[in-house]
């Protein structure tokens, strides 16, 4: 078993989410999930694991997402500047605008839907086909998503209603902004394209709209949770 603590340079495998406290510091046990060598990284700051600088000036640590000091503004900044479909759509279409549309469709789960792709603010929008080939990435994505949902008080896994709303928006937007035939997967599926219109919001507008909807929904979600408490 190997252990990585802070910036000690060595080979190790970072087990996301398997943190222990040792001597007041957080250590991460290697269990074969993600391998990397610190001494082979170029222009990368390492904390517990590899990190990136956020717009707020905070560092986001991929091996310790829950301990990272990210904000909703960091998430909105990332999502509003990332184009879906690897940029292969007709015009710029941000993950933030997509999240807004899914939030409109996921009735009763609007807040969860707004954050369903929030991990992409730090990980980027890896295309669905490529993601199927990257099991390590999917595990990292799940841990980052869990850290975000915990930060904003969302319990449990993402509701299935959000996934369904996501698929409905996916079908609708592909018909509007992608080449003909992209939505061929819809045939034979029980997916009705959502009644939404892609507006191709520029990043500044998408970020502003995302933050406004977050503020409107966050308080409502907290109140709903309070009413459900025994």
Secondary structure, DSSP 4 states (H G I P E B T S, - for coil): --EEETT---EEE--TT-EEEETTEEEEE--SS-EEEGGG-SS--BSSSBEEE-TTS-EEETT-GGGS---HHHHHHHHHHPBSGGGTSSS--BHHHHHHHHHHHSTT-HHHHHTTTTTHHHH----HHHHTT-HHHHHHHHHHHHHHHHHTT--SSPPHHHHHHHHHHHHHHHHHHS-TTGGGGGTTSS-PPPS-------HHHHHHHHHHHHHHHHHHHHHHHHHH--
